Amino acid sequence: MATTELLSPYDAGASQRRASITGWLTRGGAALPIVALVLLLPKHSGDWTNDAIFAAIYAMVGLSMNVLVGYTGQISLGQQAFLGIGALTAANVVHSGTNTPDPFTFALGMVCAVAVSAGAAAVLGGIALRIRGLYLALVTLVFGAVTADAVFTIPSLNGNDAGVSAYRPSAIQTDFSYYVFALVMVGLCVYVDVWIRRTKVGRGLIALRDNELVAGAFGINVLGYKLLGFVLSGAMAGLAGGVFAFWSQEFSDKDFTAAAGFNKALIFVVMVVVGGLGNRAGVIAAAAFFALLDPIFSGIASGTGWLNFYTDHKAYISNIIGAVLLLQTVIFNPGGLGQVIRPFTRWFAGHPFSLHDEHGDAAAAALGGGSDVRA
Amino acid sequence: MHVVASAFSAETNLLTPLISGIANGSAYGLLGLGLVLLYKSNRIFNFAQGEFATIAAIVAYVFDRGTGWVPKVPYFLALLLGVLAAVGTAMLTERLVIRPLFNRARVVLVVATIGVALFLIGIEGMLPYPQTASLRTISDVLNVRSYVTRVDHVAILDQDLAKFLALAVLAIAAFVFFRYTATGTAILAVSQDATAARVVGISVERISLTTWAIAGLLGGVAGVLLAVPPSGSVTPGSITGLTLTVAFSAAVLGGMTSLPGAFVGGILIGLIEAFANADESFVPGLSSLPTAQAEVAVAVVLLVILLVRPRGLLGQEA
């Protein structure tokens, strides 16, 4: 499909005033510390590399939630299932035992992870399209639980409960090279996100989110676009799952069943809302924050002598932090983190620095209730 | 073809699942009642309902045991204090979270209740009490035998009978409350049109607070009856994790707007689960874990209901 030349309403400011050469240089300079943080810190510290890959995986999941919740306005409490499906597929397709897989098998595993997750999302979406309003949240919740408990526990798929090993190919064997690979995959998801927003697909989805009846009356294919939203979201989460499998170097159903799975489902909702629905920079930042919550706080705790207390209570502490951030976002700051950092992200994109942004309410509208969803 | 190895037995395949299904179903119905109440009045799904129950169970446990500065009180007073704690938590939730969001999209309120659930689980986890413990059963306290009667070899437990009776009484009481009292009618009026309700002199704020207090009461009663051995405990998040999804399915099956529906749906879902567990080959090819079979059965029922009859068995509207 040819992309149209029209910009989406949210990018309409893009053509008005862009930075000069000096302006771009300043922005480049200002971006240096961020680039250094993202690239150099993981390069020089082993633990941080591992955590950084995890953050990249969460960023991908965050972007997949963003497509579903931010653009289509459907709430999903089963996204961890797609992550798991991706991880399970990748590990089982590669299935190299203790050997290093060749690059082709690895690529095949990743492609299959995306395809199978997208297929599962199409099935779920096909059902979900026929279910109105908030009931969808229940269906995704049950979908997540059933997938985890009834599919991930099948012995022939999870290595007889011992886990399926997933070793990395030799080219991206080391943690840092794998981290770079993960960043490229995040870039791919960002590209898809940008593509959605810039083409009529995104405008169609957002029109649907804001008012389904009106959008339908304007000739938007309601069922088709909703299904597309589901499939794209599932595909991204599946990709994240593939990266997850080769990060932990195995697929283990225990990462996705029972409390571990339910916790993931909730934290994914929390991070997309806290990041700001429909705002990719905010969502990525929030996702990375929640992925790095544990290493950051265990660092603080051990520095202040609270390490034992922290280790005993860490699941609960992250619950409270997530919940407080979520509640303050929905009550006081519906645009989320993305809205807060928007003056800066717009400045980096070449616009003049301004705290007042005429398009800035786009994200807030997603949560703010232009659409009063009454089931 | 697949051949089922074990022979059919009336006791394992009929009687045991029948009795355990009604027992578990009572639990789902008790939690489902609160879900239905808030759906009926606010049009939201309350994901914090399981935590209202857990808080009641924890407070009841602490007062029953009497540790540290907490005085030991008689068992039934401890249960009452637990239920009151749940009511208080629910009212605080309304005041601090729900009321600021009153005019926002329903999906925002649902997300907010998820936040409340996460927050409550976190707070419970920080409290210093033995988190894997469970409440004493009623028969333990009264020092009587633990079962009412036996049918063949299958016992009907006192505690399960208490759950069932509590569910029946509360479902009928809530039904009568909505049908015949002024407050109940006012709650329905606010749910249908808050502005119009305000115009005729109903205090929307007070009604909202009352509704959440009742939801807390229902959750609290569920909590103090569920957190007992063998399967129940006062572990943070345990009631949400084990029961909430199923309770939602029960409420949907009964009809999200019908309080007697929560009763019927709860018992039916309990029975479906129990019979799915009893037959080893219920879903051929899928995981043979009993919980997986029960979950698949419940999921199929939920989907069929949502697709074929979204208003449920006893609901009045979609």
Interface residues (C-beta under 8 A of the other chain):
Chain A: G73 I75 L77 I127 R130 I131 R132 G133 L134 Y135 A137 L138 V139 L141 V142 F143 A145 V146 D149 A150 V151 T153 I154 P155 A258 A259 F262 L266 V269 V270 V273 H313 A315 Y316 I317 S318 N319 I320 G322 A323 V324 L326 L327 V330 I331 P334 L367 G368 G369 S371 D372 V373 R374 A375
Chain B: R43 I44 F45 V97 P100 L101 N103 R104 A105 R106 V107 V108 V110 V111 A112 I114 G115 V116 A117 L118 F119 I121 G122 I123 E124 G125 M126 P236 G237 G241 T245 F248 S249 V252 V283 L286 S287 L289 T291 A292 Q293 E295 V296 V298 A299 L302 L303 L306 L307 P310 A318
